[in-house]
C-alpha cells in the first residue's frame, strides 16, 4: 500500500512552535509596509501583502517600524507580542519601537 504524504494541515502545533522557538513571527492581516532590523542589519523591509507571514531570526535588539500597525500581528514562541501602547503617535497607524529581547 502507498500512504499519502502528510499535508501541511497535519503538521502538529508542537512541530511548528519548535521550528519557530526564539524567533519573531510577523503576520500581515492587512497590507503594510515594514522596516525591521536586528543588531547586525536589516531583516525585512518594504511593502507586505495581506495574508503574508515571515519568521525572523536575528540578534536583539530589534528595531521595528510598522506602517499599518493595527493590521500586523507579532508573536514569539506562539505567544502574541503586542505592539507597545506608546509606539504610535496620536492619530497615526505607524508604530516605531524596539524589542530588546525575545524572552519575557
HUMOMO-V709414 format. One record per backbone hydrogen bond with DSSP energy under -0.5 kcal/mol. NH is the residue of the N-H (numbers start at 1). CO is the residue of the C=O. If there is no record, write none. Layout:
BEGIN
[[NH | CO] [NH | CO]]
END
This chain:
BEGIN
[[3 | 1] [10 | 7] [11 | 8] [16 | 12] [17 | 13] [18 | 14] [19 | 15] [20 | 16] [21 | 18] [23 | 20] [24 | 56] [25 | 23] [25 | 75] [26 | 54] [27 | 73] [28 | 52] [29 | 27] [29 | 71] [30 | 71] [32 | 48] [34 | 46] [35 | 65] [36 | 44] [37 | 63] [38 | 41] [39 | 59] [41 | 38] [43 | 36] [44 | 36] [46 | 34] [48 | 32] [51 | 28] [52 | 49] [54 | 26] [56 | 24] [56 | 54] [60 | 58] [61 | 99] [62 | 99] [63 | 37] [64 | 62] [64 | 97] [65 | 35] [66 | 95] [67 | 33] [67 | 65] [69 | 66] [69 | 93] [71 | 68] [72 | 69] [73 | 27] [75 | 25] [76 | 79] [77 | 20] [77 | 23] [79 | 76] [81 | 74] [82 | 80] [87 | 84] [88 | 85] [89 | 94] [92 | 89] [95 | 66] [96 | 87] [97 | 64] [99 | 62] [100 | 98]]
END
